[in-house]
Amino acid sequence: MNPMKKLQSTLYVLTLLLIPVTVILDRVGGVPQPLLFFLAAVAIFPLAALLVHATEQLASYTGDTIGGLLNATFGNAPELIIALVALKAGLYDMVKASIIGAILANMLLGLGLAFLLGGCRHHTQEFNPAAARNAVTMMLLAVISLAIPSTFHNFVTAETMVQEQYVNLGVALVLLATYGLSLVFMLKTHPDFFASSEASAAHGAKARWSLPRALVTLLVTSVCVAFMSEILVGAVEETAKTLGLSQAFIGIVVLAVVGGAAETSSAVVMGVKNRLDLSVAIAIGSSVQIALFVAPVLVLASYFIAPEALNLDFGRGLLAAVFLTVMISAMVAGDGRANWFKGVQLITVYVLLGIMFYFLPGSH
């Protein structure tokens, strides 16, 4: 093993050791919350790298479509855990901010970095444009659906509060049904629609893990990421106060980037390896799953674990941010070709939105 790879392996092992250290410090107590937040955040990154490798191994058996779906599902576990913990604590604004932040991080930062770093290595990359357009259309559907309860909220009075709950519950159930039908369309009736392009599919065959090993690694890694995410949420409020950051910025940027480290890393690595179909499936697919599955599940879960029911009123600012994200993603990814400058365009939008939310006192 050359010295560079040996150093990388050593750093990887040392970082993995932060997982038990962080858990112990969290249980012992008395540790400054910003330090605990930092340790949990750093510990997530090697787990994300392991998740990348397990996903790539699994995709060699299932194909890029199902591989991307599985990565999105396991990769979204931290976001779901973060949101559930915050929901139980009654931090509704942070829950909504983390949902929107995860969507922005996946579609702008994750896909942008995949295009940028992949484009630096490959002059032009290709992927299935029909599959990308379908995913972006699903995101547009999600934006329209989430705008309905937000619009209804503007007309709510003391007499119509019960009706608002019915609207939120109805929208949540419709989104879950739509997401279920999208899986039937993707996996059962039209799998050919999502087939990888020739350029993306032409990757060399390497020695691969057994299927049980890949599945177990993916599951165990996701559980570890979920544990670190729970510790992260427990320390987030005190960390925000110490650093002088708003809850909106913490939820939309910090938690989203850390919680989405797995999906972002996976999308980037696959982009560098010229497997753009898998990158797009992970980045945009994760956003679709968050909007059509995670958000509705949180609404239903709030009836059982939260002080009161969660509504889907995201406010004009957050909805506008998602709408702009969907529009730029549609224009950048719609032709099935990627280069490094398209990545720059996506990252630029993310940075601009981050600047806005940094100085915005609230999430609306």
N, C-alpha and C positions, 0 to 999 in steps of 0.2 A: 504494500500500500504506500503510495507516495505521501510526502509530508502534508500536502494540502488536504488530501482526503482524510488523513489521520487526524488532523486538527479539526476538520468538520465533524468527524465522528465523535471526537472527544467533547466538542461544544454541544453536540446533539444530546449525548448522554448526560452531561452536566445540567443541561436545560430540563431534561426529563425528570431529573432528581428534584427539581423545584416543585413538582406535583405533590409528593408526600410532605415536603417541607411546608408548602402553603397550606395544606390540609391541617397539619399539626398546629401551625401558628394560628389558624382560624379557630381551632377547637380550644387552644390554650387561652386565647384572649389577651388583652392588654397590648396588642400590637397596633401601631399607628395604621389607620385605615388606608391612607395613600400608599404605604409600603405594601400592604396586603393586596391592594388593587393592582399595583405594579407587578408583584410576583405572580398573581393569577393571570394577568394579561400576557406576561412573558412565557408562562408555562403552556399557554394555549398554542403558541406558534409551532413547537416541535410536534405537538399532537396533530396540528393541521398538516404538517409535512407528511406524517405517517398516514393520515387520511387520504392525502393525494396519492401516495403509492398504492394503498389498498384499493382505491377507486380505479386506478389505472389497471391494476391486476384484474379486478372484477369486470371492467369494461372489455378486457380481452376475451372473456367468456360470453358476455351478454350483448356486446355491441355498444356503440357510443350513445345511442338513445336511452337505453335502460341504464347504462352506466352513469350518464349524466343525471337521470332521474333519481337514482339511488344516492348519488353524491349530494344532490340538492336536498333530499330527505334527511340523510344523516347530518349533512352540514348545517341544516336549519334547526337542528336540535338545540344548539346553544341559544339561538334567538328565541325559541319557544320557551326554554327554561328561564331565560332572562325575563321575558314578558310575564310568565306565570308567577315568578317570585315578586316582581314589581306589582303585578295585579293583586296578589294576596295582601301586599302592604298598602294597597289603595293609591299607588302612584300612577294614576290614569294617564296623566300627561306624558310621563316617561314611557309608558307602554305604547302609546300612539306614536311617540317620537321614535322609539326603537323599531316599530314596524316600518315607518316611512324611511328611516335611516338605513335599514337593511336592504330595502328595495333600491335606494339610491347607490349604496355601496356596491351592490352586485352588478347593476346595469351600467354604472358609470365608472367606478373605480376598478372593479374586478375585470369587466370586459375591456375597459380602456387599457389596463396594464397588460392584458393578454395580447391585444392588438399591437401595443407599443413594443413590448419585448419580443413578441413573435415576429413583428415586422422588422426589427433590427437584425434578426437572424435570417429571415426569409424575405425576399424582395416583395412578393405578393402572395397572399394566402387565400385559399378558397374554402367555402363551406356551403352547406345546403341553404339557399336563400328562402325556399318555401317554408322550411322548418323555422327559420329565424323570424320570418314575417308572421307565421302562425302564433309564435310565442309573444311577439310584440303586440299583436292584435288582442291576445288574451289579457295583456297588461292594460291596454286601452279599455277593454271591457271592465276590468277591475276598477280603473279610475272613474268610469261612468257610474259603476255600482256604488262606490264609496262616496260619490258626490251626492247621491240621493239622500242618505240620512243626514249628511252635512247641511243640505238645503232645507230639509224638513225641520232641522234643529232651529233654524232662524225664525220659524213660525210657532215654536212650542210655547204654550202658556201653561199655567197651573192645571188647567182643565184637560190639556192634551198630552201630558207627560206619559200617561199610560200608552197612548197611541204611538209615541216616539219609541217606546220599548218594543212594540209590535213591529214597527218599521225596521228597527235594527235587527230584531230576531228574524224577520222575513228575509232581509237582505243577506244575513249570514247563512241561512239555510239554502237560499238560491245559489250563492257563491260556492258552497260546499257541493251542491248537486252539479253545478257546472264544472267544477274541478274533477269530480268523479267521471263525468262524461268525457272530459278531455283526456283522461287516462285510458278510457275505452277506445277513443279515437286514435290515440298514440300507439297503444300496445296491441290492440285487438283488430280493429277494422281497417286502419290505414298505416301500418308500420312502414310501408314502402315510402310514404310521404316524408318520413324523417330519416331516410337512409343517408349515411355519410357521403360527402362528395369524394371523388376518386383521390384528390390531392390529400384530403384529410385522412382518408382511410389507408393510404399507402405508408404505413409506419412499419419499421422492421420488427420481426418476431424475435422476442427475447425469452429467456428462461422465465417461466411464470410460476406463481404460487398455485397450490391446489385451491379449488373453489371454496371448500370449508375454511381454509386458512384466511383467504381474502375476506370472507363474510364475517368471521369471528374478529379479525383485526379491525374491520370497519365498525362493528358493533361496540367492541371494548373501547376503541378510541373515542367514539362518539359519547359514550358514557363518561369517560374521563373529561372530555371537553365540557360536558354538561355540569360536572362537579365544579370545575374551575369557573364556569360562567356563574354558578350560583354564588360562589364566594365573591366574584367580581361585583355582582349586584349588591351584595350586602355591604360592600365598602364604597359604593358609588356616590351616595349622598354626601358623606363626610369628605370624600375626595373632591367632589365638586365645590363644596364650600371652601376647602383649603386652597384649591387652585383658582377660585374665583370664576368658575365656569357655570353657565346656566344649565338647567336641567334639559332644555331643548338641545343644546350643543352636545351634552353628555350622551343623550339618547340617540340623537340623529347621526352624530359623527363617531364619538369615542366607542360607545357600546356596539354600534353597527360594525365598525372596522375590526374590533377585537372579536366580537361574536361571529362575524362573517369571515374570520381568517381562514377557515377551512375551505369555504367555497372560493374565496379570492385566490388562495394559493393553488388550488386545483385548476382553476380557470387559467391562471398565468402559466403554470408548468405545462399544461396541455397546449397552450398557445405557442410556447417556445418549441415544443416538440412537433409543431405543425399539425396538431389535431384540433383544428378550429371548431369542428362540429361538436366535439365534446366540451370545448371552452364555452361556446354559445349555449349549449344545453345546460351547463352548470350555472353560468352567470344569469341568463334571462330566465331559465327554468326555476332557479331558486327564488327569483322575484315573483314569478307567477304563483309559486307554491305559498309564499308568504302572504300575498294578496288574497288568493282564493281559498287557501286552506288554514294557514296559521291565524290570520285575523278573525275569520268566523269562529274557529275553535276557541279563541280567547273570549269572544262574546258569549259563547255557550258556557265556558268554564267560569266566567265571572258570576254566573247565577249560583255557583256552588262554593267558590273560594274567596270571592271579593266582598268587601263591605256593601257594595251595590253594583248593579249591572253596568257593564262597559257599553258605552255607545260608540258608534262609528263616525262621530263628528270630528273630522280631522282639521277643520278650519281651512280657510282659503289659501293660506301660505303653504301648508304642507301639501294640499291637493295640487296647487299650481306647480310645486317643485316636482311632484311625481309626473304630472302631465307633460312638463317640459322634458323630463327624463325620457319618457316614452317617445316623444316626438324626435328627439335627437338620436335615440337608439334606432328608431325606425329608418331614419335617413342614412345613418352610418352602416347599419347591418343589412339593409334591405336588398342590396345587390349581390350578396354572397361573396364579396371580395374584401379583404382586409389589408391594411398596410400600417406602418408605424404612425403616420400622421393622423389616421382615424382614431388611434388610441389617444393621441394628444388632445384631439377634439373632445372626446368623452371625459378625460381627466380634467380638462379645463372647466367644463361645466360643473363637475363635482367640486373642484376647488372654489369656484365662484359661489356655489350654494353653501359650502362650508363657511366661507367668509360672512355671508349673510346671516347664517344661523349663529355664528359666534357672537355677533353684536346684537342679535335679536334677543330681547329679554324673555320672551315666551315662545311657545310653539305655534302661535296663530299669526 
